Amino acid sequence: MTEPRRFDLIAFDWDGTLYDSTQLIVRCIQAAVVDVGGAKPSDKDAAWVIGLGLAEALARAAPDVPREKYAELGARYRHHYLGHNDDLVLFDGVLPMLDALRERGHKLAVATGKSRKGLDGALATAELHNRFDGSRTADETEGKPHPRMLLELMDELRVPPERTLMIGDTTHDLQLALNAGCASVGVSYGAHEPASFDALRPLFIAHSVASLQEWLLANA
């Protein structure tokens, strides 16, 4: 007998949660900052800003770069990232997990710090368009951890906060969920150390896609 659903909507972060892109993003941020004359951020500092909107992420990763160079900084980041876009892949097990959740009747969405152009390109590359019921990007609404992107998805898909679950690899994702009045699950294989998740009260921390799927099918 199938257990009743606890959550009708499951919203996923993209980079570092579904897509194996964390290390590439770190390298691209570092290269872009150096290109415009800034001090190369550490791996930890570059990883911390993943999940924020691009402009905010680059500004935080490069505090010594003057504001008038932000446009150039963004252009250099996109140059480096797009040069490797075809190298990116979904984490093993993501597609079967999404299919199992859809078969169980969950609505699925993406809430990401990527741009709309970037997400649409990634979705097309991974052939994922038909697996999601909605999506929001940082350039079409407020970026994380502001709750607006999750609130808009809940409104669009007609699901209340108590029936919505947010899954992500950063504190920005879990804070987004908290700000929107939703439950969350963290994954430890992305950009942020899972020890930083505790204060944000995730229901579970998954150490692999397999363990995430197992937990979701038993508890979501």
C-alpha positions in Angstrom: 0.0 0.0 0.0 1.4 3.4 -1.0 1.9 5.8 1.9 0.0 9.1 1.6 2.0 12.1 0.4 3.2 14.6 3.0 4.3 17.1 0.3 2.5 17.9 -2.9 5.3 20.1 -4.3 9.0 19.4 -4.2 11.2 22.2 -5.4 14.9 21.6 -6.2 17.8 23.8 -6.4 19.8 23.2 -9.6 23.6 23.6 -9.4 25.1 21.2 -6.8 21.8 19.5 -6.1 20.7 18.0 -9.5 23.5 19.2 -11.7 27.2 18.3 -11.0 28.5 21.8 -11.6 29.9 23.0 -8.3 33.6 22.7 -9.1 33.2 24.2 -12.5 31.4 27.2 -11.1 34.1 27.7 -8.5 36.8 27.7 -11.2 34.9 30.1 -13.4 34.3 32.6 -10.6 38.0 32.5 -9.7 39.0 33.0 -13.3 36.6 35.8 -13.9 37.8 37.7 -10.8 41.4 37.4 -11.9 40.5 38.5 -15.4 39.3 41.8 -14.2 42.2 42.4 -11.8 40.8 41.1 -8.5 42.4 38.8 -6.0 41.6 35.2 -6.7 38.9 34.0 -4.1 39.6 30.8 -2.2 37.7 27.7 -3.2 35.6 28.0 0.0 34.7 31.7 -0.7 33.8 31.0 -4.3 31.7 28.0 -3.4 29.8 29.9 -0.7 28.2 32.3 -3.2 26.8 29.5 -5.4 23.0 29.7 -5.4 22.9 33.5 -5.2 22.0 35.5 -8.3 25.0 36.0 -10.5 25.5 39.7 -9.8 25.3 39.3 -6.0 27.5 36.2 -6.1 30.3 37.8 -8.1 30.2 41.0 -6.0 30.5 38.9 -2.8 33.3 36.7 -4.2 35.3 39.8 -5.4 35.0 42.5 -2.7 38.1 44.2 -4.1 36.7 44.6 -7.6 35.1 48.1 -8.1 31.4 48.3 -9.0 32.2 49.8 -12.5 33.8 46.5 -13.4 30.8 44.3 -12.4 29.5 44.1 -16.0 32.9 43.0 -17.2 33.2 40.5 -14.3 29.8 38.9 -15.3 30.8 38.7 -18.9 34.1 37.0 -18.0 32.2 34.5 -15.8 29.8 33.7 -18.6 32.7 33.3 -21.1 34.4 30.7 -18.9 31.2 28.9 -17.9 29.7 28.6 -21.4 33.0 27.2 -22.7 32.4 24.2 -20.5 28.7 24.0 -20.5 28.6 20.7 -22.5 30.9 19.1 -19.9 28.2 19.3 -17.2 26.1 16.3 -16.3 23.3 15.4 -13.9 24.3 13.6 -10.8 23.9 9.8 -11.1 20.4 8.7 -10.3 18.6 12.1 -10.8 16.4 11.1 -13.7 15.1 7.9 -12.0 14.5 9.8 -8.8 12.5 12.5 -10.6 10.5 9.9 -12.5 9.7 8.0 -9.3 8.5 11.2 -7.6 6.3 12.1 -10.6 4.8 8.6 -10.6 4.0 9.1 -7.0 2.0 12.2 -7.9 4.3 15.0 -6.7 4.6 18.2 -8.6 8.2 19.1 -9.2 9.8 22.5 -9.6 13.2 24.2 -9.9 14.2 27.3 -7.8 17.6 28.4 -8.8 20.1 31.3 -8.7 20.8 30.7 -12.4 19.5 33.0 -15.1 16.4 32.0 -17.2 18.7 31.6 -20.3 21.1 29.5 -18.3 18.4 27.2 -16.8 16.6 26.8 -20.1 19.9 25.9 -21.8 20.6 23.3 -19.1 17.1 21.9 -19.2 17.4 21.5 -22.9 20.8 19.8 -22.7 19.6 17.4 -20.0 16.2 16.8 -21.8 14.4 17.6 -18.6 11.6 20.0 -19.7 8.8 17.5 -19.3 9.8 16.5 -15.8 9.1 19.9 -14.1 5.8 21.6 -13.5 7.4 25.1 -12.9 10.6 27.0 -12.4 12.0 30.3 -11.2 15.4 31.9 -11.8 17.2 34.7 -10.0 16.8 37.2 -12.9 13.0 37.0 -13.1 12.2 37.4 -9.4 14.1 38.0 -6.1 17.2 35.9 -5.6 17.8 33.6 -2.7 17.3 33.6 0.2 14.4 36.0 -0.4 11.2 33.8 -0.4 9.6 35.2 -3.5 10.7 32.6 -6.0 9.3 29.8 -3.8 6.1 31.8 -3.0 5.5 32.4 -6.7 5.9 28.7 -7.5 3.5 27.7 -4.7 1.0 30.3 -6.0 1.4 29.1 -9.6 1.0 25.4 -8.7 -1.6 26.1 -6.0 0.2 24.3 -3.2 0.4 25.8 0.3 3.7 26.2 2.3 2.9 23.3 4.6 2.7 21.0 1.5 5.9 22.2 -0.1 9.4 20.9 0.3 12.6 22.7 -0.8 15.8 20.6 -1.5 19.2 22.2 -1.9 22.9 22.1 -1.3 23.5 25.5 0.3 22.4 27.5 3.3 20.8 30.0 0.8 18.4 27.2 -0.3 17.5 26.2 3.2 17.1 29.8 4.4 14.8 30.3 1.3 12.6 27.5 2.5 12.5 28.8 6.1 11.7 32.3 4.8 8.8 30.9 2.7 7.4 28.8 5.6 8.4 25.5 4.0 10.2 22.4 5.1 13.6 21.6 3.6 16.1 18.9 2.9 19.8 19.5 2.5 22.3 17.6 0.3 25.9 17.3 1.4 27.5 16.7 -2.0 27.2 20.2 -3.3 28.7 23.7 -2.5 28.2 24.1 1.3 29.4 22.0 4.3 26.5 20.2 5.8 27.5 21.3 9.3 26.2 24.7 8.3 22.7 23.4 7.7 21.8 22.5 11.3 20.6 26.0 12.4 18.2 26.0 9.4 16.4 22.8 10.6 16.3 20.6 7.5 14.3 17.4 7.9 17.1 15.3 6.5 20.6 15.7 5.0 21.2 13.3 2.1 24.8 12.3 1.3 23.9 10.9 -2.2 21.1 11.0 -4.7 20.3 7.4 -3.8 19.8 8.3 -0.2 17.8 11.4 -1.1 15.5 9.3 -3.3 15.1 6.7 -0.5 14.2 9.3 2.0 11.8 11.1 -0.3 9.9 8.0 -1.3 9.5 7.0 2.4 8.9 10.4 4.0 7.7 12.9 1.4 
